[in-house]
Amino acid sequence: TIASTGNATDFGDMTVIRRGLTGAGNQTRGIFSGGRADPGANPTDVIDYVTIAATGNAVDFGNLTAARRYLGSTANQTRSLSASGTTGSDTNIIDYVEIATTGNAADFGDLVENRNSVEGNASATRGLFGAGSPGPTNQIAAVTIASLGSTFDFGDLTQARMDPMSASSSIRGVWCGGATPTKQDTIDYVTIATAGNGVDFGNLSAAASEGSGLSNGHGGL
């Protein structure tokens, strides 16, 4: 519960054991897409969902257009987008689902280049995908969530990196940490409505990568 500090509590289980997946959602549902089981398993196209207000196990939502791991995602109240990832080779795929209705993902458009390990942020109208590998890169790509299409250039992060953590309000998007491949403590932010480069926000308490972030619009974790 974001408003009060404390230890995590068991919520439930996903339908498939996996890592290298991505999560997004709205105030009602959380969605988990892609990933792979170890050791040496192929990527999966599984999409699960949970109802955030009620604990319990995840339920099958549908499938991605292509099985992949190390993808990134973002969402507004209506749509969830999943971008890039690797199927064995990196992709530029962007899929989307309508969060309120279960079903398979559909093609949204493409990133400007093949990537994995990106992280996303969004406002009600615009989705952003920043950082990633190979490179690593400092690029931030943007889409208009309500209309299908490929990404356009938004700006650059202050530091090229992969596997950062991200969170956003309706106004700002934040990318934290990541690897160059050395782990970093950098925190950048952008104003989502205005294209431009990232600005220094501060630093993590310790350098980290491959985590995950979230926000309810009033605070981020």
N, C-alpha and C positions, 0 to 999 in steps of 0.2 A: 504494500500500500504506500504510494509515493509520499503521501503527506506525513507519514510517521516513520522514523528510522527503526531498524530492527532486522533480525535475521529473516532469510527467505523461508517460505513454507511450501510444502509439497502441493502442487496444483494438479498434476496428473501426468500422463505419458503421451508421447507422440505415437502415431500408428506404426512407424518404422524407426528402428535405431539408426541414427546417422549423425554425421558431422559435416562441416562445410556447407551448411544450409543458410537460408536467410529468412528474416521475419519482418512483417509489416502488419498494418491493421488500422482499424478506426476505433471509436469509443465502444463499439459493441463486440467486434470480432478480432482475434489475432490469427494471422495466417503464416504458415511455415512452409517454405518451398525448397525443393531440390536437396542437394547434399549427397553423401555416400556413406555406406557402412564400411567398417574396416575389419580385417586387413585386406587391402587390394581389391575392394569391391568396385563395380562399375557405378557411375553416377546414377541417381534416381530422378524421375520426373514427378514424384509424389508431392501433392499439395495437401496439407492438413489445415484444419481450423479449430479454434476453441472459442467459446463464448466467455469473454473476459470476466463478466460479473459472477459467473458460476464456475466453481472448480470442477474438474473432471478431465477425462482423457480426451485427446484430440479425435476428430472425426475426419474422414476422407472428404476433401473438397473437390478434387479433380486432378488434372495432370498438366504439367508444363508442356510447351510445344516441343521441347527437347530436354532430355535428361542432362543435368549438369550440376556441378558443385562449385563452391567459391564464387557464387553470384551475389549481387546486391539488390536491395529492394527499397521502395518508398511507397507512400500511399497518401491519399486524402480520404475524406469521409465516404467516397463512392468507389474508387478504384485502387487496386494494389498493382504496382508494376515491379517486375523482376528483370534485372538487366545483367548481361554479360555472363561470365562463368566459363568453366572449361568442361568440355565433353571428352577430354583427352587432348584436344587443342582448344585454344581460347576462342570465344565467340563474341559477336556484337549484338546478339539477340536481345530484344526487349519484349517481354510478354506482359499481358495484363489480364486481370479478372475483375468482375464486378463483385465487391465484397459481400453484398447482401444476398447473392444468389450463388449456389454451388454450381460447379461445372468446370470444364477444361479451360485452360488459358488460351488466349488468342494473340496473334501477332500484333504488336503495337507499332514497331518501327525498328530502328537500329541505332546503336552507338556509332560514333564516327570512326571507331577503330575496335579491333578485337581486344578484349581485356578480361581479367579476372580480379577478384579481391577488391572490387569497388564498394563504396558505401553511399547510401542515398539519404536525401532529406526532401521535405516537401512542405508547401503551403496548400491552401485549398485549391489553387489553380496551377501551380508549377512544381515539377519534380526535378531534382538535381541528383546527379551521380558524380562523385568526386574520387580522386586518387585511383589506385589500382596498379596492376602489373600486366605485361612486362614493363620494365622501366627501372624503377617505379616512376609514376607520372604525377604531375601536379594539376592535371586538367580537371575542370568541372564542366560537365555537359548538362544541358537543360532540355526539358520537354514541357509542353502544355498538356496537362493530364487529361483534360476533357476531349482533346482532339488527337487522333492517331497521327504518328509521324516520327521521323528520325530526330535525333538530338541536334541542338545547336550549341555553339560555344558560349559559355557563361563567363568564364574567367579562369584564374589559376589560384590554387592554394599557395600559401607562403612557402611550402616545402613539398617536394615530390616524395610520395610514400605510398605504400600499399597496406592493406589490412588495418585501416584506422577504425575507430568507433564513431558513431554519428548519432545525432538527435536534433530535433527541430521544434520550434513553435510555429505559429502561423506567419511569423515575421522573419525569424532568423534560422539559419542552418549552421550546425556546428560539427566539425570533424576533430577528433581527439586521438592523439597518439599515432600508431602505425609503425611501419618498419621501412628502413632505407637500403639494405635489410636490417641494420641495427635498430633496435626498438627506440621510439621517440616519446617525448612527453608534450609535444607541441599541441596546442588547441587553436584552431582557426575558426572564424565565423564569417558568414556572408549575410547580407540582407536579400532574401529570396526574390523579392519583387524587382530588384535592381541588379542587372548584370554587372559584374565587376570582380576583381580579385579578392581573395580571402584576406582577412585582417587578423592580427594577433589578438587572441582572447585572454590567454594566460597559459598555464601549464598544468598537466596532471600531477598528482602527488608522487607518481612513479612512472617511469617509461613503460609503455605497454602496447601490445598489438593483438589482433585477432580476438578482441572482445566484442561487446555489443552495447549499444546505448539506447535510451528511450527518454521520452518526455511527455508530460501531460499538458504542455504549454506554459506551465508556471515554474517548472524546475526540471533539470535533466539529471540522469544517472548514467 
